[in-house]
Amino acid sequence: MTRSRILSSARSRIGVAVGLVAFLVLVGSGTAQATWTTLSSAQPATASATTASVLLSDISALNTTYNYTGTTSPLVIAPATLQNTGGAPLTYTLTETNTNATLAAKIAVWIWLQVSGSCGTTTVGTAGTLAAIPALPAGATSGTAGQSTVVCIATQLTGTILASSGSTLTANFTLTGKVGANWQGTDPSSITQSVFQAADVTNITCSTSGHGSNTTATVSWSLPAGATGASIYVGSTLVLPDTSTVSFTATKANVGSATSITIKANYASGVQSAGVVQALDSANGSGCG
Amino acid sequence: MLRALRNHHGEPSVRRPLFSPVNLAKAIGALTVAILAGVLLSGGTFAYMNSTVALPSATIKAGSAALTTTGTPLVLTGLYPGQTQSAAFTINNTGIVPLVLNVSGVAAPAADANSLSAALTIRVDVTTAAAGCSILPGTAGWQGTFAATLPTANAPVSLNSTLAAGATATLCLSASLPPSAPSTVQGGTTKSFSVTIGGVQS
């Protein structure tokens, strides 16, 4: 064994020995530690979600047939209950669609919060129309779970009956209650409103008799259902305001040179039909035209 | 061309290795003694006066760390978008050491018909009996969805609250639905899920 190999072997042993000793010293001098841990038994649970749902009460009290004289109808007023039938607080909106845009635009609508348990006889707030109903009033725009809120709805036809005579529409109201981005409940309620049909007289006949200046025309008609009588106009002059007789004899004496008479049916509400015109031949007396 | 070495008597001699096994053993022994002595002497103090007294016989018994819950199932009802429902439960430290509480496990529920559990956010907070769960801390002790990585015994989430030995803590388990919760979860009920509270000796 050469001297260099002997030296190398000795140094290796020294290195191993020193390392071993140092390890033993350091390990032996360390502090022993123990940390206790524990777990509880599992705490069970379940969770459930509620629903968003609403109820719009029957508002059929707003069903009506407008039948009036003048240029605006009486108010039709009815309460409507907005009820939150779900378990979440909801934000409300009330929307409406209808089947007759022309008539809807002539029907004014008011919605206001009911107080003291009554809607009264006058409107509150700003009017819209059935073509664009007003928004729900303050105090009726939201509801907590189970809460009921009563609003009053009023409608009124504007313009004369004859302007909308015989028109009708169905208005579909929908109450929507929302919570969050995707939860909502809806409930519809519909009404039907019509305008009185002021029908004219029917079955008009005209017969001429006599000669020359004594020529006369006898005009006859039938009253429509519901009519109480007829008004006779010679030209534009009312000569018989309301007669239940269903004929009129035109003579030179009572019509003069007028070339027509108009018969309008009268109804109990005061509404008068548009009228039917019967032409006259005034060249020789008053024969049928 | 080596020349034989001779001692002072002029006799030829064999040169010994620098560290013979004997010397090496001696060196190791000396080093060991030196280091041990150094380590032992470097720490602690020593009292030169001492006395002894005989103690009566005693039994040494190991302590324990233990937590118990009330265990009564919690029912969180009436959830809707943007809303949180909470219920309180108690944890009792029945061991002998104070414990730092953590959430050591959340067992997700099985799928429900309305997929409500998929929309829920769950949180666990330490509160006080007086405060209850009506007002939760601004920062949740632990909060997450069942779809996220849930705490486990090996990866607990600290509740940053220490419960003294023998003491009872009130915790809140909460469930909430985000404002964007889908409509389909309406009326749904989850299957049972659970939370396990752990404690680490403080």
Interface residues (C-beta under 8 A of the other chain):
Chain A: R3 I6 L7 A10 R11 R13 I14 A17 V18 V21 A22 L24 V25 S29 T35 W36 T37 T38 L39 S40 S41 A42 Q43 P44 A45 T46 A47 S48 A49 T50 T51 A52 G87 A88 P89 V179 G180 A181 N182 W183 Q184
Chain B: R15 P17 L18 F19 S20 L24 A27 I28 L31 T32 I35 L36 V39 L40 G43 G63 S64 A65 A66 L67 T68 T69 T70 G71 P73 L74 V75 L76 T77 G78 L79 Y80 P81 G82 Q83 Q85 A87 F89 I91 G95 V97 L99 S104 G105 A107 P109 N114 L116 S117 L120 A153 L173 A175 L177 P178 P179 S180 A181 P182 S183 V185 Q186 G187 G188 T189 T190 K191 S192 F193 S194 V195 T196 I197 G198 G199 V200 Q201
